[in-house]
Amino acid sequence: MSHLLQCIIFVLSCGLSIVSAACQPSSAVDIAFELNAQDNMIFSAVLNKVEPLNLMFHTAASEVTLTAAAVKKLTSIEFHGVEDVSTWGGNFPSRYSLNNHLQIQSFHGEGMKLWENNNSGEDSDGKFGFDFFPQQVVEIDFENLRMRIHDKSPEIPQDFQRLPLHVHETMLMVECTGKYGDKLIPHRFLIHSGYGGGILLDDEFVSEHDLNKRVRISKSSQLSDSAGNVIEVKSGELPEFQLGSLALQGAPVGFFEGKIGAQQQSVIGCKILKQFHWFFDLERQVVHVARRVNK
């Protein structure tokens, strides 16, 4: 075989290898979750290979936190110090533990730093966030109560909308449009699976558009943040709320009031999130979303 022919075959074989690798489908692993009474996502987990836990998936959280009540029952955890952490109500001191192993079904986290705080979703011992699945695409399928972890970008069905995902530290935000009275107003919302309600509006947005006069308030309730600070919420409904071109009618909406002070970020919580099917691609800062078939 001539030297020229050998070179041609080598180049072609390299090219075919590259194409073949590029065409490989992404692999995905399913992990099951349950919804509690507030529609928070609850996952079974094992700490340090011996202690079972139930953890809430929190789209605005980083690292892993455990409640003080859960910590009292644990024997495999040792604390190494205290640092200030931030919540809705400000900063509070939190103990931390180093070098832990956490298993969430088929996924393992080694050498993990865990934090202690007061609250988490009902029926949960703590919470975790997207950083447990680094550099992966996270699909949340509320229809089948499954989270699928894709090792690379999957093929997205055509009925999904691609929306920009505005990422700031652990906060993931999308543009949404609400109908307040007879006026459609776009605004940026934090995706917050730790909040069991629908829509919360920040104080500046409410004040700028006189929304306390445009939204009919029907009830009030209380929430607590991770440190136990009490938040008063006045609630009503929006005639229409749009995520991209996907519209919801009668979406629950509320305003923060009380001693917490100014609410700086508008939020969409579980009652909105569970009505959609999601693909979160944090590296590319996009989210793909479609309405659920059965709601």
C-alpha positions in Angstrom: 0.0 0.0 0.0 1.4 3.4 -1.0 2.3 6.0 1.7 -0.3 8.4 0.2 -3.1 5.8 0.4 -2.2 5.0 4.0 -2.4 8.7 4.9 -5.9 9.0 3.2 -7.2 6.0 5.1 -5.8 7.3 8.4 -7.5 10.7 7.9 -10.8 9.1 6.9 -10.7 6.8 9.8 -10.1 9.7 12.2 -12.9 11.6 10.6 -15.3 8.7 11.0 -14.3 8.3 14.6 -15.0 11.9 15.3 -18.4 11.7 13.6 -19.3 8.5 15.4 -18.4 10.0 18.8 -20.4 13.2 18.0 -23.5 11.1 17.0 -23.5 9.0 20.2 -26.8 9.5 22.0 -26.6 11.0 25.5 -27.2 8.5 28.3 -29.6 9.3 31.1 -30.3 8.0 34.6 -33.7 8.2 36.2 -34.2 8.9 39.9 -37.6 8.8 41.5 -39.1 11.4 43.7 -42.4 12.0 45.6 -44.3 15.2 46.0 -45.2 16.2 49.6 -48.4 18.1 50.5 -46.8 21.4 49.3 -45.6 19.8 46.0 -41.9 19.9 47.0 -39.8 17.2 45.4 -38.6 14.6 48.0 -35.8 12.1 47.2 -34.6 9.2 49.2 -31.0 9.3 50.2 -28.3 7.6 52.4 -25.8 9.6 54.5 -22.3 8.1 55.1 -23.6 4.7 53.8 -25.6 4.0 56.9 -28.3 6.6 57.6 -31.4 7.0 55.5 -32.7 10.5 54.7 -35.4 12.2 52.8 -34.1 15.3 51.0 -35.9 18.0 49.2 -34.6 19.2 45.8 -34.2 23.0 45.9 -33.6 24.8 42.6 -32.1 27.8 44.4 -29.8 25.9 46.8 -26.2 25.0 46.8 -24.4 22.3 48.8 -26.5 20.1 51.2 -28.3 21.3 54.3 -29.8 19.2 57.1 -32.4 20.3 59.6 -31.5 20.6 63.3 -34.2 18.0 64.0 -32.7 15.5 61.6 -29.1 16.1 62.9 -30.2 15.1 66.4 -31.0 11.6 65.1 -27.8 11.1 63.2 -24.7 9.3 64.6 -22.4 9.4 61.5 -22.0 13.2 61.3 -19.4 15.3 63.0 -19.3 19.1 62.9 -16.2 21.1 62.3 -17.1 24.8 62.6 -19.7 27.6 62.3 -20.2 30.2 59.5 -22.8 32.8 58.7 -25.3 31.8 55.9 -28.0 33.9 54.2 -31.7 33.4 54.1 -34.8 35.5 53.3 -34.6 36.9 56.8 -30.9 37.8 56.7 -27.7 36.0 58.0 -27.6 33.4 60.7 -24.9 31.1 62.1 -24.8 27.6 60.8 -22.7 24.6 61.8 -21.0 22.6 59.0 -19.6 19.1 58.7 -16.8 18.1 56.3 -15.9 14.9 54.4 -19.3 13.2 54.2 -20.6 10.7 51.7 -24.1 11.2 50.3 -26.0 8.8 48.1 -29.1 9.9 46.3 -30.3 6.7 44.7 -27.7 5.8 42.0 -25.7 9.1 42.5 -22.8 9.4 45.0 -21.2 12.5 46.4 -17.8 12.1 48.1 -16.1 14.4 50.6 -19.2 16.6 50.9 -19.7 19.7 53.2 -23.0 19.6 54.9 -24.8 22.5 56.7 -27.3 22.6 59.5 -30.3 24.9 59.5 -33.8 24.9 61.0 -36.3 24.2 58.3 -36.8 22.3 55.1 -39.8 21.0 53.1 -42.4 18.9 55.0 -41.4 15.2 55.3 -37.8 16.1 54.5 -34.6 16.0 56.6 -32.9 18.7 54.5 -32.2 19.8 50.9 -29.8 19.7 48.0 -29.5 21.5 44.7 -28.3 21.4 41.1 -24.6 21.3 42.2 -25.1 17.7 43.1 -25.2 17.0 39.3 -22.3 19.2 38.0 -22.0 19.7 34.2 -25.1 17.6 33.5 -28.6 18.4 32.1 -31.3 17.9 34.6 -34.7 17.0 33.3 -37.7 17.2 35.7 -40.7 15.1 34.7 -43.6 15.9 37.0 -45.8 13.6 34.9 -44.0 10.5 36.0 -42.3 11.8 39.2 -38.9 11.3 37.7 -35.7 13.3 37.5 -33.5 12.3 34.6 -29.8 13.2 34.7 -28.3 13.5 31.2 -24.5 13.3 30.8 -24.7 15.7 27.8 -27.3 17.7 25.9 -30.2 15.4 24.9 -32.4 15.7 21.9 -35.3 17.9 23.0 -38.8 17.2 21.6 -40.1 19.8 19.2 -43.0 20.8 21.5 -40.6 22.2 24.1 -39.8 25.9 24.1 -36.2 27.1 24.6 -35.9 30.0 27.0 -32.9 32.0 28.3 -31.9 31.0 31.8 -30.5 33.9 33.7 -28.0 32.5 36.2 -26.6 34.4 39.2 -24.7 32.2 41.6 -27.3 29.7 42.7 -30.3 31.7 41.4 -32.0 30.6 38.2 -34.4 33.1 36.6 -36.7 33.3 33.6 -38.7 36.0 32.0 -42.5 35.6 32.5 -45.5 37.9 31.7 -48.4 38.3 34.1 -51.8 39.9 33.5 -52.4 42.3 36.4 -55.9 43.7 36.1 -56.1 44.5 32.4 -52.4 45.0 31.9 -49.7 42.5 30.7 -46.4 43.2 32.3 -43.1 41.2 31.7 -40.8 40.5 34.7 -38.0 38.2 35.7 -38.8 35.4 38.2 -36.6 33.2 40.4 -37.3 29.4 39.9 -37.8 28.3 43.5 -38.8 24.6 44.1 -38.4 25.2 47.8 -41.5 27.4 47.8 -44.8 25.4 47.9 -47.0 28.2 46.5 -47.4 29.8 43.1 -46.1 33.3 42.4 -44.5 35.8 44.8 -43.9 39.3 43.7 -41.1 41.5 44.9 -41.8 44.8 46.6 -40.3 47.1 44.0 -42.2 45.5 41.2 -45.5 45.7 43.2 -44.8 49.4 44.0 -43.7 50.4 40.5 -46.9 49.0 38.9 -49.4 49.6 41.8 -50.1 45.9 41.8 -51.6 45.9 45.2 -54.5 47.8 43.5 -54.6 45.5 40.4 -54.6 42.1 42.2 -57.5 41.1 44.3 -56.2 39.7 47.6 -58.3 36.8 48.9 -56.4 35.4 51.9 -53.2 35.7 54.0 -50.8 33.0 55.2 -47.4 32.6 56.9 -44.2 31.0 55.7 -40.9 30.4 57.5 -37.4 30.5 56.0 -34.5 28.2 56.8 -33.7 30.2 60.0 -37.3 30.2 61.2 -38.1 33.8 60.3 -41.8 34.3 59.7 -43.0 35.7 56.4 -46.6 37.1 55.9 -48.1 36.4 52.5 -51.1 38.1 51.0 -52.6 35.9 48.2 -54.9 36.2 45.2 -55.0 35.1 41.6 -53.8 36.4 38.2 -56.2 35.9 35.3 -53.2 34.9 33.1 -49.5 34.1 33.6 -47.2 33.3 30.7 -44.0 31.3 30.6 -42.8 32.0 27.0 -46.0 31.5 25.0 -47.3 28.9 27.5 -50.2 30.5 29.4 -51.7 29.6 32.7 -55.1 30.9 33.8 -56.0 31.6 37.5 -52.3 31.4 38.6 -52.0 31.9 42.4 -50.1 35.1 43.3 -48.9 36.7 46.6 -47.0 39.5 48.2 -44.6 39.3 51.2 -45.5 41.4 54.2 -44.3 41.5 57.8 -41.1 41.8 59.8 -38.9 40.3 57.1 -38.7 43.6 55.3 -38.4 44.1 51.5 -38.8 41.1 49.2 -36.1 41.7 46.6 -36.8 38.9 44.1 -40.1 37.7 42.5 -40.5 33.9 42.6 -42.3 31.1 40.9 -42.8 28.1 43.2 -44.1 24.5 43.1 -47.7 25.2 42.1 -46.4 26.7 38.8 -43.4 24.4 38.3 -45.4 21.2 38.5 -47.6 22.2 35.6 -44.6 21.9 33.2 -41.9 19.5 32.0 -38.4 20.9 32.3 -34.9 20.5 30.9 -32.3 22.6 32.8 -29.0 23.2 31.0 -27.0 25.4 33.4 -23.8 25.3 31.3 -25.5 26.7 28.3 -27.8 28.9 30.4 -31.0 27.7 28.7 -34.1 25.9 29.9 -36.5 23.9 27.7 -40.1 23.7 28.9 -43.5 22.2 27.8 -46.9 21.9 29.4 -47.6 18.6 31.1 -50.1 16.3 29.3 -52.0 15.5 32.4 -52.2 18.1 35.2 
